[in-house]
Structures are given as structure tokens and as C-alpha cells.
Amino acid sequence: MLIMSLSGKRIWIDVEQPKTAIMFNSLFKLFEKEDPELLITARDYDSTYQILDDFGVKYKKIGKHGGEKLEEKLNTYINRLKHLFPVIKKFSPDYFVTFLSVEGTRIAY
């Protein structure tokens, strides 16, 4: 049970890894009961999309894993920021929830 009502609030959740999708599944269900406006974004990494699909989560696919090379990691980070920013600016969340999203933390000011 939540102490405050989330009804009418806008909540953005960014899922970057499979473990985040698994850990946040109960949170998704809790938020659905509270009736906020949810925006869930996810990055293509390992089985993240498959897990979210298996749980029946509605999400927006934005970005991918950068691989092993530092230059490619930086490039995918920049591209994900570029694609996330307009979506998040338009959504204008009241709250941001993440496990370790670097891009999300940078944008969620």
C-alpha cells in the first residue's frame, strides 16, 4: 500500500537491463493499481525486451547496449540521450524510477 496517491501523476520508468525488468515487475503491477500515467522505456540489452514482453508490460523501445568498445559505448549513449530527451520532455514526468539508468538520470532533471 502506498502512503500517497499516485493517481493523475506521471511516472517514467527506464529499464536498461534484464534484472531491472524482473525486479520492477511487481512495481509495475503496483503502479497500475494506483492509476498514474506510466511511461516505461527500455534499452535493447540481452533479454530485456523479451522479459518485458513475457510480463505483458507496455514499453517504448529506445536505445541499445553499446558493446565492448568504449567508442561504441559512448556513441550509443549519445544516441540514446538524443532519442530519449524529446520523449521525456513531452511526457513531463512528476517522478522518475530507475535501477541504474545513466541516461535517465541525466535527463530526469
Secondary structure, DSSP 8 states (H G I E B T S, - for coil): --SS--TT-EEEEEE-SHHHHHHHHHHHHHHHHH--EEEEEEEE-TTHHHHHHHHT---EEEEE---SSHHHHHHHHHHHHHHHHHHHHHH--SEEEESS-HHHHHH--
